[in-house]
Amino acid sequence: MAGRIRRIEEKVQLVLTALDQINVEAASREAGVPPSTLRDDLKKVKKALPEVLASRKRGPEPKNRVADSTAKRSKTEEPRVCPECGGKVTKNGTYWVLNWVLMLTMGWMGVQKVLIQRHRCKKCGKEIASRERVRQAEARYAWWQQVNRLAVLSRFKLRLSVRLIQTLVEFVYGRSVSVGHIQRLTHRVGKRAEAVLARLSQCRQAVAHFLMFDETFPKMARRAYSLGVTICEHGLIRSVCCVTRKARDIPAQLHQTVGGHFRPTHFLTDLDVMYNKLMRDAGLNLIHLRDVVHLIRQIVRLFDDAVRKVTLDTPKGLPLKERKKQHKLKRRLLRKRLRPMLILVFKAFSPGYESVCVLMLEGVLSQLEDSAFIIQTVSVRRLAQRLRRFVKKHGHAINLSLRLSVEQGTPTTTNALESKNSIFKP
């Protein structure tokens, strides 16, 4: 009968009958194989007949079978029973959250949202976290950990300000972080680092002979604070102290810094006249050296002041415009005359001239006092007098600082300390 549905047993019986009609000896002789081999193959075919003859839909298999299995598996993964009370769990609406997984892996390219299904127990009302919610929560925690590491690295290693760190995080991840979070994070990490440094200070360390001190003035919350920072020549921060009264706080800080494992012999600062007295008040008897960069700046200021305060003798009745013109011309001529001497000053402090630095400064001084070399105006005589006092006051310290830098490789500037000051600025 056409179109009727046949049972699998009927199909198998008909095929077995057809297979039994095969002449095994003749077929094996024609194929050139032993009859036993052909009989074994026929037995395997007979065993597989129920599976082969099973009814299936005609046509190719559907391509979305994997997706269907995934969907079925996701449905089975939904919570059915409350782990607390054993009650029935039902769906309780959906909500959108940031796709933290994409944001963690792709940065600013992954700022998207994902739909989360809420499940709640009907008996106790407890919300059951789904797999997707747990995955997003873990990715969110990992994202914040990564942002915190970036902020700490930028703050303490790259020495970026809080605002720049906020801009960097927003550029990398496409999501801004508050300034308060970065400040609290850096403060917390700084406290932990301070405790670690306190333990490290008890370890053996390289012998340091230089104590470098400077003040920095960070502005926080519309108020400028004064911080005293001390480091050694190896770049290790020895102490940081808030200065409210210089005469009291700086000597106390210096006295507390020196001692134990740190016993320097030289005190390197800028040209502040109070630092030597404050060092003595702290009970320290160190050799006070000045920063070479600040010394050069002071000499440049002396030359600029001489040009700026040049005098001009003009006859009476000369118009004001002409007097200004002549005064400007005289300044220009004096600056042109003093420029070779200033170049010689820079050359004296350059590498390779350490042994003759003070001699070259005295040579510049002799040129300033020589009337055959330059006209002895009031400003020039004042410049020569001030430069002589400068060389007399700092000449020995300059020779000692440059000699130590050549022999022992010690620092001559406080550039390392100036770079540390940026750490304390928000």
C-alpha distance (Angstrom), angle and dihedral (degrees) to the residues before:
residue distance angle dihedral
M1 . . .
A2 3.80 . .
G3 3.83 118.9 .
R4 3.79 96.0 15.3
I5 3.81 120.8 136.5
R6 3.78 112.9 -115.1
R7 3.74 123.0 -152.4
I8 3.78 120.6 -119.4
E9 3.82 92.1 -117.7
E10 3.79 90.9 57.3
K11 3.79 91.8 50.2
V12 3.78 92.6 49.2
Q13 3.82 92.8 48.4
L14 3.80 92.9 52.2
V15 3.79 93.1 49.1
L16 3.81 91.6 47.0
T17 3.80 89.7 53.1
A18 3.79 89.9 52.0
L19 3.78 92.1 48.7
D20 3.79 92.0 51.0
Q21 3.82 89.6 58.8
I22 3.81 90.8 64.8
N23 3.83 115.7 109.3
V24 3.79 99.8 -132.8
E25 3.83 96.5 -171.2
A26 3.80 94.2 50.4
A27 3.80 93.5 44.2
S28 3.82 93.0 48.1
R29 3.81 90.9 46.9
E30 3.80 90.5 51.7
A31 3.82 92.9 46.2
G32 3.79 93.8 43.9
V33 3.81 96.8 -124.1
P34 3.80 131.6 117.4
P35 3.82 115.6 -90.8
S36 3.83 91.0 -124.4
T37 3.81 91.1 61.4
L38 3.78 92.3 52.5
R39 3.83 91.3 47.8
D40 3.84 90.8 52.8
D41 3.79 90.6 51.3
L42 3.78 91.2 50.3
K43 3.82 90.4 51.6
K44 3.81 90.2 54.4
V45 3.79 90.7 49.6
K46 3.80 91.6 50.4
K47 3.82 91.4 51.6
A48 3.82 92.2 51.3
L49 3.80 95.6 47.2
P50 3.86 96.7 96.6
E51 3.80 91.5 54.7
V52 3.79 94.6 42.7
L53 3.81 95.4 47.1
A54 3.82 95.4 46.2
S55 3.80 113.9 125.0
R56 3.83 114.3 -101.4
K57 3.76 135.3 171.0
R58 3.74 114.0 -92.1
G59 3.81 120.6 -114.7
P60 3.81 132.9 41.0
E61 3.77 121.9 -38.4
P62 3.82 116.2 -94.8
K63 3.82 114.7 -94.5
N64 3.81 96.0 -142.5
R65 3.77 93.9 64.0
V66 3.82 90.9 112.0
A67 3.79 91.2 50.8
D68 3.79 90.6 48.6
S69 3.77 91.3 51.6
T70 3.81 90.1 48.7
A71 3.79 91.1 50.4
K72 3.79 90.9 49.1
R73 3.77 90.8 48.3
S74 3.82 91.5 49.8
K75 3.78 89.8 51.6
T76 3.76 91.5 51.6
E77 3.81 89.8 48.8
E78 3.79 91.8 60.9
P79 3.82 111.3 106.7
R80 3.80 112.8 -101.3
V81 3.79 103.2 173.0
C82 3.79 128.3 42.2
P83 3.83 110.8 -115.5
E84 3.82 90.8 -146.7
C85 3.79 105.3 49.0
G86 3.79 103.8 3.2
G87 3.79 92.6 -118.6
K88 3.77 126.5 145.7
V89 3.80 116.8 -79.9
T90 3.79 118.9 -142.7
K91 3.78 135.5 179.6
N92 3.79 114.8 -90.4
G93 3.79 106.4 -172.5
T94 3.78 134.0 -72.7
Y95 3.79 135.3 -97.1
W96 3.78 136.9 -170.0
V97 3.81 123.2 -118.6
L98 3.77 134.4 173.5
N99 3.76 113.3 -84.8
W100 3.80 95.8 -116.6
V101 3.80 91.9 177.3
L102 3.80 92.2 62.4
M103 3.80 92.1 40.9
L104 3.80 90.3 53.0
T105 3.79 94.4 48.3
M106 3.81 102.5 33.4
G107 3.82 105.0 27.7
W108 3.79 116.3 -153.0
M109 3.82 90.2 -2.1
G110 3.81 90.6 65.4
V111 3.81 100.7 57.6
Q112 3.80 97.0 130.0
K113 3.79 138.4 123.2
V114 3.78 131.5 -115.6
L115 3.80 130.0 -158.8
I116 3.81 116.4 -118.1
Q117 3.82 122.3 -161.8
R118 3.80 113.7 -140.6
H119 3.83 118.2 -142.6
R120 3.78 122.5 -166.2
C121 3.79 134.1 -179.2
K122 3.81 113.3 -114.5
K123 3.78 92.5 -149.4
C124 3.83 106.1 45.7
G125 3.81 99.8 13.7
K126 3.81 93.9 -126.5
E127 3.80 115.3 154.1
I128 3.79 112.8 -126.3
A129 3.81 115.7 -146.7
S130 3.78 114.5 -129.1
R131 3.78 125.5 -141.7
E132 3.80 92.5 -102.7
R133 3.78 92.6 50.3
V134 3.81 91.9 51.2
R135 3.80 90.6 48.0
Q136 3.80 92.5 50.8
A137 3.81 91.3 47.1
E138 3.80 91.6 53.0
A139 3.81 91.0 47.4
R140 3.81 90.2 49.1
Y141 3.80 91.3 53.0
A142 3.81 90.9 47.7
W143 3.83 90.4 48.8
W144 3.79 92.6 53.7
Q145 3.79 90.4 47.4
Q146 3.79 89.8 53.3
V147 3.81 92.4 47.5
N148 3.80 90.9 49.3
R149 3.79 91.3 51.9
L150 3.80 90.3 49.8
A151 3.81 91.6 49.2
V152 3.81 93.7 48.9
L153 3.81 92.0 46.4
S154 3.80 91.7 49.4
R155 3.79 92.9 46.4
F156 3.79 102.7 45.3
K157 3.81 102.8 23.8
L158 3.81 105.2 30.2
R159 3.84 91.9 30.5
L160 3.78 94.6 -136.3
S161 3.78 122.4 164.0
V162 3.79 122.8 -112.0
R163 3.80 92.2 -104.7
L164 3.79 92.5 51.2
I165 3.81 90.7 49.2
Q166 3.79 89.6 52.0
T167 3.81 90.2 51.3
L168 3.81 91.6 47.3
V169 3.82 93.5 51.8
E170 3.79 91.5 47.7
F171 3.81 90.9 50.0
V172 3.81 94.4 48.6
Y173 3.81 99.5 42.2
G174 3.79 104.0 20.1
R175 3.80 90.1 -125.5
S176 3.79 125.2 96.9
V177 3.80 125.9 -130.5
S178 3.79 121.3 -150.8
V179 3.79 121.4 -105.8
G180 3.79 89.8 -128.2
H181 3.80 91.7 58.7
I182 3.82 91.7 51.6
Q183 3.81 91.9 47.5
R184 3.80 93.3 48.6
L185 3.80 91.0 45.8
T186 3.80 94.6 50.5
H187 3.80 91.0 44.6
R188 3.81 91.2 51.9
V189 3.80 93.1 46.3
G190 3.80 90.4 45.4
K191 3.80 90.6 54.4
R192 3.79 91.0 51.3
A193 3.80 91.3 46.2
E194 3.79 89.9 50.2
A195 3.79 90.2 55.0
V196 3.80 90.9 48.9
L197 3.81 91.4 48.8
A198 3.79 89.4 50.9
R199 3.80 89.0 57.4
L200 3.79 91.9 43.8
S201 3.79 90.5 53.7
Q202 3.79 88.0 68.9
C203 3.81 91.4 59.9
R204 3.76 125.6 89.8
Q205 3.77 112.1 -87.6
A206 3.78 141.5 178.9
V207 3.77 115.5 -76.0
A208 3.81 110.2 -99.3
H209 3.80 122.3 -161.8
F210 3.81 101.8 176.3
L211 3.78 127.9 75.7
M212 3.81 110.2 -166.1
F213 3.78 118.2 -168.1
D214 3.79 133.1 -176.3
E215 3.77 140.5 153.9
T216 3.78 124.6 -123.0
F217 3.77 127.0 -168.4
P218 3.83 111.8 -150.9
K219 3.78 117.1 -175.7
M220 3.79 114.9 -135.5
A221 3.79 125.6 171.9
R222 3.82 93.3 -7.0
R223 3.77 92.1 -53.1
A224 3.79 129.9 101.9
Y225 3.78 118.2 -136.5
S226 3.78 129.1 -163.8
L227 3.80 116.5 -131.4
G228 3.78 125.1 -175.2
V229 3.81 112.1 -146.3
T230 3.81 125.9 -170.1
I231 3.79 126.2 -173.2
C232 3.79 136.5 164.7
E233 3.79 128.2 -124.8
H234 3.82 89.9 -90.7
G235 3.82 90.9 64.3
L236 3.81 95.3 -110.3
I237 3.80 113.6 144.7
R238 3.78 105.3 -125.7
S239 3.79 100.1 -177.0
V240 3.80 143.6 -12.9
C241 3.78 120.9 -159.3
C242 3.79 135.4 174.0
V243 3.81 108.8 -119.9
T244 3.78 117.5 -147.8
R245 3.81 97.6 151.4
K246 3.79 115.7 24.8
A247 3.80 95.4 -159.3
R248 3.81 90.9 56.9
D249 3.81 108.6 26.9
I250 3.82 102.2 43.4
P251 3.85 96.0 52.0
A252 3.81 89.4 46.6
Q253 3.80 90.9 50.5
L254 3.81 93.5 48.0
H255 3.80 91.6 46.8
Q256 3.80 91.4 49.9
T257 3.82 93.3 46.7
V258 3.78 97.6 52.0
G259 3.77 115.8 69.0
G260 3.76 140.3 59.3
H261 3.80 108.2 40.7
F262 3.81 95.1 -4.6
R263 3.80 116.3 71.2
P264 3.81 109.6 153.6
T265 3.77 125.9 -172.6
H266 3.82 100.8 -159.5
F267 3.79 132.3 53.3
L268 3.84 114.3 -152.3
T269 3.81 118.7 -168.5
D270 3.77 141.5 138.4
L271 3.81 123.5 -89.2
D272 3.80 97.6 -75.8
V273 3.81 105.2 139.8
M274 3.82 92.7 -146.9
Y275 3.80 97.4 60.7
N276 3.80 95.4 77.4
K277 3.80 92.1 51.5
L278 3.81 91.8 45.4
M279 3.79 89.8 51.7
R280 3.81 90.0 53.0
D281 3.79 90.7 47.7
A282 3.81 88.6 54.9
G283 3.80 89.1 59.6
L284 3.81 94.3 -111.1
N285 3.77 124.4 138.1
L286 3.80 100.6 -163.6
I287 3.79 130.2 149.1
H288 3.79 105.1 -102.8
L289 3.81 114.1 -138.3
R290 3.79 127.9 -179.7
D291 3.75 129.1 -135.1
V292 3.81 111.2 -99.3
V293 3.80 92.7 -142.8
H294 3.80 91.2 55.8
L295 3.80 90.1 47.3
I296 3.80 91.0 54.6
R297 3.79 90.7 47.3
Q298 3.79 90.4 52.0
I299 3.81 91.7 52.5
V300 3.81 90.2 48.8
R301 3.81 89.1 51.6
L302 3.81 90.1 52.8
F303 3.80 91.2 53.4
D304 3.81 92.7 45.5
D305 3.79 91.0 48.6
A306 3.81 90.6 51.7
V307 3.80 90.8 53.1
R308 3.78 93.1 44.6
K309 3.82 94.9 49.5
V310 3.78 97.3 45.9
T311 3.80 113.3 143.2
L312 3.78 127.6 -136.3
D313 3.80 128.8 -156.4
T314 3.78 108.7 -152.5
P315 3.80 129.5 172.3
K316 3.75 118.9 -106.9
G317 3.74 118.0 -93.5
L318 3.80 94.5 35.2
P319 3.82 110.7 138.9
L320 3.79 118.3 -109.3
K321 3.78 92.1 -118.2
E322 3.80 91.5 56.2
R323 3.80 91.9 46.5
K324 3.80 90.6 53.0
K325 3.77 90.5 47.4
Q326 3.81 92.9 51.8
H327 3.80 91.3 44.2
K328 3.79 90.7 53.1
L329 3.80 90.7 47.2
K330 3.80 91.7 51.1
R331 3.80 90.8 50.9
R332 3.76 90.6 51.3
L333 3.80 92.7 49.5
L334 3.80 92.5 47.6
R335 3.80 92.0 48.6
K336 3.79 89.6 50.5
R337 3.80 90.0 50.1
L338 3.80 93.8 48.5
R339 3.81 96.3 44.9
P340 3.86 95.7 84.4
M341 3.80 89.6 51.6
L342 3.80 91.5 50.4
I343 3.80 90.2 49.5
L344 3.80 87.9 53.0
V345 3.82 89.2 53.1
F346 3.80 91.1 54.3
K347 3.78 89.8 47.6
A348 3.81 90.9 52.0
F349 3.82 91.2 59.9
S350 3.81 95.0 43.2
P351 3.84 121.1 105.0
G352 3.78 114.2 -81.0
Y353 3.81 96.0 34.4
E354 3.80 98.4 74.0
S355 3.80 94.8 116.7
V356 3.82 94.7 51.3
C357 3.80 100.4 34.5
V358 3.81 96.5 110.4
L359 3.82 91.1 41.0
M360 3.80 89.8 55.5
L361 3.81 90.1 49.6
E362 3.79 89.3 52.1
G363 3.79 88.2 49.7
V364 3.80 89.6 54.8
L365 3.79 88.0 48.8
S366 3.81 91.9 52.3
Q367 3.80 90.0 51.3
L368 3.80 90.5 52.7
E369 3.82 90.8 51.7
D370 3.81 94.0 46.5
S371 3.80 110.7 97.3
A372 3.80 90.1 -163.0
F373 3.79 90.1 60.8
I374 3.80 100.6 41.2
I375 3.79 134.7 6.1
Q376 3.79 109.9 -99.3
T377 3.77 100.4 -125.2
V378 3.78 123.3 164.4
S379 3.81 93.2 -98.6
V380 3.82 92.6 47.8
R381 3.81 92.5 50.3
R382 3.80 89.8 47.9
L383 3.82 90.1 49.9
A384 3.81 91.5 50.4
Q385 3.79 91.4 48.7
R386 3.80 93.8 49.1
L387 3.81 92.6 44.7
R388 3.82 90.5 51.1
R389 3.80 90.6 53.1
F390 3.80 88.9 47.8
V391 3.82 93.5 52.6
K392 3.79 91.7 44.8
K393 3.80 91.9 51.0
H394 3.81 100.2 42.3
G395 3.81 103.9 21.9
H396 3.80 96.2 97.2
A397 3.82 92.6 45.2
I398 3.81 91.0 49.7
N399 3.81 92.3 51.7
L400 3.80 92.3 47.2
S401 3.81 94.6 46.4
L402 3.80 94.1 48.9
R403 3.81 92.7 44.1
L404 3.81 91.9 52.5
S405 3.79 90.7 48.0
V406 3.81 90.5 55.1
E407 3.80 97.3 42.1
Q408 3.81 101.7 36.6
G409 3.80 104.7 14.4
T410 3.81 93.6 -118.2
P411 3.81 120.1 161.5
T412 3.78 121.8 -93.8
T413 3.79 96.6 -170.7
T414 3.78 136.9 47.5
N415 3.80 93.2 -129.8
A416 3.80 90.5 122.7
L417 3.78 88.8 54.8
E418 3.80 92.5 46.5
S419 3.81 89.6 53.6
K420 3.80 90.3 51.6
N421 3.80 90.4 55.2
S422 3.81 91.1 68.9
I423 3.82 89.3 64.9
F424 3.78 91.2 68.3
K425 3.80 95.2 49.5
P426 3.82 115.9 93.2
